Amino acid sequence: MPLVSAAPQLDPAGVAALAERLQAAVRTAVRVPREVLRDVIVALFAEGHVLIEDYPGVGKTALARALSRSIDSAFARV
């Protein structure tokens, strides 16, 4: 039995299309700079973490909530 499982094979065009759909879904709920949204989605695909820091009231929680809803995930504040 191998100790490491094989990485899933992903279609680059499919990943790009999914990223576009996620961006469109999030942008319907919150205004966010394109670069910020791209970086958050890349971190999501890479199974990474994102620390969103900014001034109060600029939409950090709204961004996290919109992204979690767009992927049908639970949302909780830390």
N, C-alpha and C positions, 0 to 999 in steps of 0.2 A: 504494500500500500504506500503510495507516495506521500511524503510529509507536506508537500505544497500542492495545492490544487491549481489547475490550469486557469490562466486569466481568461475571462470571457472575451470572445471575439466581437468587436463592435464595428458597425458600419459607419465610417466618418460622415457620410451624407445623412444618415439617420440621426446621429448625435447632433449634427448641426441643425437639422430640422427640429429636433426636440428642444434644443437651446432657443431657437427662434420662437417656438410656441410658449416656452416658459417666460421669455422676455415679454411677449405680447400679453400673457395672462397677468404678470406682475404689473406691467405698465398701465393696465386698466384700473388698478387699485391705488397706485401710488406713483408720484413723479420721482424718478431717480435718475441720476446721470448714467448714460449708457455704459461708461467704463466701469462704474461701481457695480451695476447689475451684471455685467459680463464677468467680473471677478468673483462675485458671489456664486454665480451659476457654475463657473469653473471649479470653485472649491466644493460645491455640491457634487459635481460629477466625480471629483477626485476623492470623495469621502473625507474631505478635510473639515476644518473649522474656520469660522470667520468671526472676528471681534469687530463689531460695528461701533465706532466712536465718532461722536460729533456733538454739536450743541443741542440743548434740549429743544424739542419741538420740530425737528427737521425731517422726521419720518423713519427713524431707525426701527421702531417697533412695527410700524405699518409695513415696512419692507419685509421684515422677518415673517410677519403674519401673512402677507400676500404670497410670499414664496411657499410657506408651509401649506397654505390652502391650494396653491396651484399644483402641488405634488401629492395632495391628499394625505398630509402628515399632521401629526399633533403639534400644537404650538403651546409653549410655556415660557414665561419670562424667568430669567435667572436672577 
